[in-house]
Amino acid sequence: MDRRIPARSLNGLVQSLLQGVGVPTEDAAVAAEVLVGTSLDGVDTHGITRLPVYLSRLQDRQINPAPSIARERTGASFGRVDGDNGLGQVVGAQAMEFASQMAQETGVGLVAVRRSNHFGAAGYYCAWAAQRGLVALVVTNTPPAIPPWGGRKPFFGTNPVAFGFPAPTFPIVVDLSASAVARGHIILAAQRGEPIPADWAVDEEGRPTEDPQRALQGALLPVGGAKGYALAVAVEMMAGVITGAAVGPGVGWMYEKTGVPADVGHFLIVFDPFRFIPPDEYEQRVSSLIEQVHGAERAAGVNEIFLPGERRRRTREQRLKEGIPVDPKLWEELILWARRLDLDFPEPEIWESKA
C-alpha cells in the first residue's frame, strides 16, 4: 500500500538527497520543486519515481551535479543554452526563465538547448509559463524508443510536445508523446511488476507484448501510426538537429551506466498572447470555451468532461491536503539512499493511502 508523504517533507528529502550527491543548494531546490511539483500534479511517471536513477547518474558523474550553464542571446527574441550536462530539471528551468524573460521584453522568446538530460514532464514548464500569463510550446528529444515507420528497431525517442495556455482558474496544459504512451508508464509498470496493454509496445522481435521488461528491450509504438512517427521526426528536428544536441540513437539512456553524457536537446517557444488580444477579452473567450466544453453532451457512462490540465489541478489540490502517494519500493530506495549518503532521516508524517 502506498504511503502518503506531505509535499513539504518530500521536497526537503529530495533536496537533501540531491545535495548529498553534489548538487548545489540552489539547483537542488529547483530540481526538487520540479520533481515534487510533477508528482503533486499526478504525473507520477515523471516525478519522484525518477529520483533514484538521477541520484545514481549524478553520483557516478554521468550527469554533472554542478554544471556551469551558459546562456547566449543570439537575437532580440532568440537564445541558446548549453546545459553542461547538468540535471535536466535545472537546465529546463533556466531555459524557460530565459525564454520567458525575452517574451516579456519583446513579445516572444525562442530558446534552443543542448547538452542537457531528461528534464521530466514537458508540461510542467508550460504550466510554469502559463501561470505567468504566457503561452508556451516545449519539445524535447529522448533516447531511442520508436522505430522509423516500417522499421523494427528503436531510432527516435518518445519525443514529447507540450503546450501551456493561461486560463482563469487553471492553466490549460497539453502534454503528449509521439509514442502510444510515455515510456515512463512502462518503466513504472516494470518497477511494480505489472503488465501493460498489448498495443503499447513490441518486444525485440517486433511482436506485441504485455511484459514491460520485454517492451523496454523492444520498441514503443507511435501514437496514431505513421502520424506519431512523423511527429517524432518533427520534434527531433527541433530539439536535436537545430539545437546541436544528439540525434536519434545518439541520445543517451540514463538507465544505463555508460559514463557518456546523454546530450538531450530541448526547444522552447514562449510568447505573450496579449500582443494579439487584450487580457480582458482573452479571459472572457477562454472562460467561454471552458464553459462550453464542460457543458458539452456527454457520452454514455461519462460523468464529467475535462480540459487538459484540469485533472492535474484537482489532483494537486487533493495531494496538498492528503499527501503524495509513494510506492513502498520507492520509499525503501529513498531511505537506502539517505543512509548511504549518511543523511539525517527524520521520519516525516505519513498517511496511509486510501487507494
VMD Tcl script that draws the C-alpha trace (Angstrom):
set ca {
  {0.00 0.00 0.00}
  {1.30 3.44 -0.95}
  {2.30 5.86 1.75}
  {1.22 9.48 1.61}
  {4.02 11.92 2.31}
  {3.39 15.66 2.81}
  {4.73 17.65 -0.14}
  {6.88 19.87 2.09}
  {8.52 16.86 3.79}
  {9.12 15.16 0.45}
  {10.56 18.33 -1.02}
  {13.03 18.59 1.86}
  {14.06 14.96 1.46}
  {14.58 15.30 -2.30}
  {16.72 18.42 -1.79}
  {18.85 16.68 0.84}
  {19.40 13.62 -1.36}
  {20.40 15.74 -4.35}
  {22.79 17.80 -2.24}
  {24.20 14.56 -0.89}
  {25.41 13.60 -4.38}
  {26.95 17.01 -5.04}
  {24.14 19.18 -6.42}
  {24.49 22.80 -5.19}
  {21.79 24.03 -2.78}
  {20.05 26.36 -5.23}
  {19.99 23.78 -8.02}
  {18.76 21.09 -5.63}
  {15.89 23.36 -4.61}
  {14.90 23.92 -8.25}
  {15.07 20.22 -9.13}
  {13.09 19.25 -6.02}
  {10.42 21.80 -6.87}
  {10.04 20.33 -10.37}
  {10.07 16.69 -9.24}
  {7.70 17.10 -6.29}
  {5.53 19.52 -8.24}
  {5.17 16.97 -11.03}
  {4.13 14.31 -8.51}
  {1.67 16.77 -6.96}
  {0.09 17.10 -10.39}
  {-0.39 13.33 -10.53}
  {2.19 12.79 -13.28}
  {3.82 10.05 -11.22}
  {5.76 8.60 -14.14}
  {7.92 11.74 -14.35}
  {8.04 12.89 -10.74}
  {9.87 11.47 -7.74}
  {9.82 7.94 -9.19}
  {12.76 9.06 -11.35}
  {14.82 10.27 -8.39}
  {16.81 7.06 -7.72}
  {18.18 6.88 -11.27}
  {19.01 10.61 -11.21}
  {20.93 10.06 -7.96}
  {22.84 7.14 -9.47}
  {23.85 9.06 -12.58}
  {24.77 12.14 -10.53}
  {26.87 10.08 -8.14}
  {28.83 8.39 -10.92}
  {29.12 11.76 -12.72}
  {27.37 10.60 -15.87}
  {25.26 13.69 -15.10}
  {27.20 16.76 -13.97}
  {25.93 17.69 -10.48}
  {27.34 21.23 -10.59}
  {27.15 22.45 -14.19}
  {28.14 25.86 -15.49}
  {25.02 26.50 -17.56}
  {25.67 29.09 -20.29}
  {23.03 31.35 -21.81}
  {23.67 33.19 -25.06}
  {21.26 35.69 -26.59}
  {21.59 35.41 -30.36}
  {18.90 37.97 -31.20}
  {16.21 40.09 -29.59}
  {13.97 37.03 -29.20}
  {16.43 34.18 -29.73}
  {18.73 32.38 -27.35}
  {20.86 29.29 -26.84}
  {21.53 27.37 -23.64}
  {24.43 24.99 -23.09}
  {23.43 22.78 -20.17}
  {26.97 21.49 -19.47}
  {25.50 18.02 -18.95}
  {23.53 19.23 -15.93}
  {20.42 17.81 -14.36}
  {17.60 18.27 -16.87}
  {15.22 19.90 -14.40}
  {17.79 22.58 -13.60}
  {18.66 23.19 -17.25}
  {14.98 23.17 -18.28}
  {14.01 25.66 -15.58}
  {16.80 28.05 -16.60}
  {15.83 27.74 -20.27}
  {12.18 28.52 -19.50}
  {13.17 31.51 -17.39}
  {15.38 32.73 -20.23}
  {12.64 32.33 -22.87}
  {10.06 33.96 -20.61}
  {12.26 36.99 -19.98}
  {12.60 37.54 -23.72}
  {8.85 37.06 -24.22}
  {8.11 39.69 -21.60}
  {10.55 42.09 -23.24}
  {9.87 41.55 -26.95}
  {6.67 39.50 -27.06}
  {8.33 36.17 -27.90}
  {11.28 34.10 -26.79}
  {12.78 31.07 -28.57}
  {15.47 29.03 -26.83}
  {17.45 26.07 -28.17}
  {19.05 23.84 -25.53}
  {21.83 21.28 -25.95}
  {23.92 19.13 -23.59}
  {21.05 18.57 -21.18}
  {19.46 15.47 -19.67}
  {15.97 14.07 -19.11}
  {14.03 17.03 -17.71}
  {10.83 15.31 -16.57}
  {7.38 16.29 -17.79}
  {7.48 18.91 -20.56}
  {4.06 20.13 -19.45}
  {5.45 21.27 -16.10}
  {7.47 24.03 -17.77}
  {4.49 25.04 -19.91}
  {2.31 25.34 -16.79}
  {5.00 27.50 -15.19}
  {4.84 29.91 -18.14}
  {1.03 29.86 -18.31}
  {0.77 30.82 -14.64}
  {2.73 33.94 -15.58}
  {0.39 34.87 -18.41}
  {2.48 33.41 -21.23}
  {1.78 30.77 -23.87}
  {4.46 28.09 -24.21}
  {5.42 25.27 -26.55}
  {8.13 22.90 -25.29}
  {9.63 19.87 -27.06}
  {12.48 17.54 -26.16}
  {14.12 14.54 -27.75}
  {14.67 11.36 -25.76}
  {16.61 8.07 -26.10}
  {15.56 5.76 -28.96}
  {12.12 4.21 -28.47}
  {10.13 4.41 -31.74}
  {11.24 2.68 -34.97}
  {11.09 4.60 -38.24}
  {7.74 3.80 -39.84}
  {8.16 0.34 -41.31}
  {11.26 -0.39 -39.22}
  {11.73 -2.75 -36.27}
  {14.43 -1.25 -34.05}
  {14.08 1.95 -31.99}
  {15.50 5.07 -33.55}
  {13.54 8.16 -32.49}
  {12.59 8.90 -28.90}
  {9.12 9.25 -27.43}
  {9.79 12.93 -28.21}
  {7.07 14.69 -26.22}
  {5.50 18.00 -27.16}
  {3.65 20.20 -24.68}
  {1.60 23.40 -24.82}
  {0.56 25.70 -21.99}
  {-2.11 28.43 -22.07}
  {-3.14 30.87 -19.33}
  {-6.69 30.41 -18.07}
  {-8.74 31.99 -15.25}
  {-8.82 29.03 -12.87}
  {-6.17 26.57 -14.10}
  {-3.54 26.51 -16.86}
  {-4.66 24.58 -19.93}
  {-1.76 22.17 -20.46}
  {-1.49 19.72 -23.34}
  {1.35 17.22 -22.89}
  {1.70 14.22 -25.16}
  {4.36 11.93 -26.53}
  {4.85 10.75 -30.07}
  {4.58 7.19 -28.77}
  {1.31 5.48 -27.86}
  {2.27 6.02 -24.23}
  {5.10 7.78 -22.43}
  {7.98 5.42 -21.66}
  {7.60 6.38 -18.00}
  {4.39 4.36 -17.82}
  {6.26 1.25 -18.95}
  {9.16 1.91 -16.58}
  {6.69 2.32 -13.71}
  {4.89 -0.91 -14.67}
  {8.24 -2.74 -14.74}
  {9.13 -1.41 -11.30}
  {5.78 -2.56 -9.93}
  {5.78 -5.90 -11.76}
  {2.54 -5.06 -13.56}
  {1.58 -5.97 -17.18}
  {1.00 -3.34 -19.86}
  {-1.64 -3.21 -22.62}
  {-0.61 -5.15 -25.73}
  {-0.95 -2.12 -28.00}
  {1.70 -0.06 -26.23}
  {4.89 -1.74 -27.39}
  {6.59 -4.66 -29.14}
  {9.38 -6.95 -27.96}
  {12.82 -7.43 -29.56}
  {11.27 -9.46 -32.38}
  {8.64 -6.84 -33.17}
  {5.78 -8.78 -31.57}
  {3.15 -7.11 -29.33}
  {3.95 -7.69 -25.66}
  {2.32 -7.16 -22.27}
  {5.64 -7.61 -20.46}
  {7.10 -4.18 -19.62}
  {10.63 -5.59 -19.39}
  {10.36 -7.02 -22.91}
  {8.87 -3.72 -24.06}
  {11.87 -1.81 -22.71}
  {14.13 -4.19 -24.66}
  {11.97 -3.78 -27.76}
  {10.26 -0.66 -29.08}
  {7.30 1.56 -28.33}
  {4.58 2.02 -30.90}
  {3.94 5.52 -32.26}
  {0.63 7.14 -31.41}
  {-1.69 7.17 -34.42}
  {0.60 5.02 -36.54}
  {2.56 6.94 -39.17}
  {1.27 10.26 -37.76}
  {3.03 9.64 -34.45}
  {6.21 8.73 -36.28}
  {6.00 11.98 -38.25}
  {5.53 13.92 -35.00}
  {8.64 12.24 -33.56}
  {10.62 13.34 -36.62}
  {9.42 16.95 -36.26}
  {10.42 17.05 -32.60}
  {13.82 15.52 -33.45}
  {14.39 18.27 -35.99}
  {13.63 21.00 -33.45}
  {15.15 19.51 -30.28}
  {18.03 17.59 -31.84}
  {19.11 18.94 -35.20}
  {18.53 22.69 -34.68}
  {19.84 22.79 -31.10}
  {23.07 20.95 -31.91}
  {22.22 18.20 -29.39}
  {22.46 14.47 -30.06}
  {20.08 12.99 -32.63}
  {18.23 9.66 -32.75}
  {20.36 6.75 -31.47}
  {22.98 9.25 -30.31}
  {20.78 10.35 -27.40}
  {21.95 8.64 -24.20}
  {19.81 6.39 -21.95}
  {20.20 7.35 -18.29}
  {19.08 3.93 -17.06}
  {22.40 2.52 -18.29}
  {25.69 3.37 -16.63}
  {27.81 4.25 -19.65}
  {29.78 7.26 -18.44}
  {28.75 9.06 -21.63}
  {26.63 12.24 -21.41}
  {23.11 11.87 -22.81}
  {23.27 15.21 -24.71}
  {19.49 15.66 -24.71}
  {18.10 18.68 -26.56}
  {15.09 20.87 -25.76}
  {13.41 23.62 -27.74}
  {11.15 26.24 -26.12}
  {8.86 28.82 -27.70}
  {7.21 31.30 -25.33}
  {5.07 34.27 -26.30}
  {2.84 36.94 -24.82}
  {-0.74 36.32 -26.01}
  {-1.73 39.85 -25.06}
  {0.24 41.20 -28.01}
  {-2.66 39.80 -30.06}
  {-5.68 40.22 -27.82}
  {-6.48 42.38 -24.76}
  {-6.27 40.49 -21.43}
  {-9.96 41.02 -20.60}
  {-11.10 39.72 -23.96}
  {-8.73 36.76 -23.74}
  {-10.06 35.80 -20.31}
  {-13.66 36.12 -21.49}
  {-13.05 33.95 -24.55}
  {-11.16 31.28 -22.59}
  {-13.84 31.24 -19.88}
  {-16.49 30.82 -22.56}
  {-14.56 27.96 -24.14}
  {-14.20 26.19 -20.79}
  {-17.90 26.64 -20.03}
  {-18.93 25.24 -23.41}
  {-16.64 22.22 -23.08}
  {-17.95 21.48 -19.59}
  {-21.49 21.77 -20.90}
  {-21.00 19.54 -23.94}
  {-23.20 16.49 -24.31}
  {-21.54 13.56 -22.57}
  {-21.16 10.04 -23.91}
  {-22.79 7.17 -22.07}
  {-21.10 6.45 -18.75}
  {-19.19 9.77 -18.66}
  {-19.94 11.90 -15.60}
  {-17.77 14.90 -16.42}
  {-15.77 16.36 -19.31}
  {-12.36 17.84 -18.56}
  {-9.99 20.13 -20.38}
  {-6.29 19.25 -20.50}
  {-4.70 20.36 -17.24}
  {-7.89 20.29 -15.19}
  {-7.31 16.86 -13.66}
  {-3.80 17.94 -12.69}
  {-5.18 20.92 -10.80}
  {-7.66 18.75 -8.91}
  {-5.02 16.13 -8.15}
  {-2.66 18.83 -6.88}
  {-5.35 20.22 -4.56}
  {-6.08 16.74 -3.21}
  {-2.43 15.81 -2.71}
  {-1.64 19.07 -0.99}
  {-4.26 18.11 1.58}
  {-3.67 14.35 1.80}
  {-0.02 13.97 0.83}
  {1.71 12.49 -2.21}
  {1.34 8.71 -2.62}
  {4.73 6.99 -2.64}
  {5.15 3.37 -3.66}
  {6.67 1.27 -0.80}
  {9.54 0.09 -3.02}
  {10.40 3.65 -3.96}
  {10.21 4.72 -0.31}
  {12.65 1.95 0.63}
  {15.02 3.10 -2.11}
  {14.92 6.67 -0.84}
  {15.62 5.51 2.72}
  {18.58 3.44 1.48}
  {19.94 6.44 -0.40}
  {19.62 8.61 2.71}
  {21.53 6.03 4.76}
  {24.13 5.55 2.04}
  {24.74 9.29 1.97}
  {24.83 9.41 5.77}
  {21.95 11.88 5.94}
  {19.75 12.50 8.94}
  {16.45 10.92 8.05}
  {13.67 12.04 10.39}
  {10.55 10.09 9.52}
  {8.05 12.61 8.11}
  {4.39 12.47 8.95}
  {2.78 9.66 6.94}
  {-0.78 8.92 5.93}
  {-1.87 5.51 4.72}
  {-3.26 5.65 1.18}
  {-6.99 5.32 0.85}
  {-6.50 3.69 -2.55}
}
mol new
graphics top color blue
foreach p $ca { graphics top sphere $p radius 0.5 }
foreach p [lrange $ca 0 end-1] q [lrange $ca 1 end] { graphics top cylinder $p $q radius 0.2 }
display resetview
